[in-house]
Amino acid sequence: MKEVSARSLDYLVSFGERLSDDLVSFALQDLKKKSTALNGKEVGIVTDSNFGESRPLMDTTKIRISKTLGSLLSKK
């Protein structure tokens, strides 16, 4: 049996998170609320490349999230 790489395992483990992004967005849309599903990468979360034990790069993440959310919230 072939071993799973740390990168592949991270992707597999994140499946629930990626699925819940869409589910929450769809639920809000059903309530007639505007909603855009964003995963961590799309919203601007940046981590080091230490698969299996990565840590967020907080300064970069704060800047990117502010830009992403600011752009989304300014749309009408």
Beta strands, then each sheet from edge to edge (+ up, - down):
end
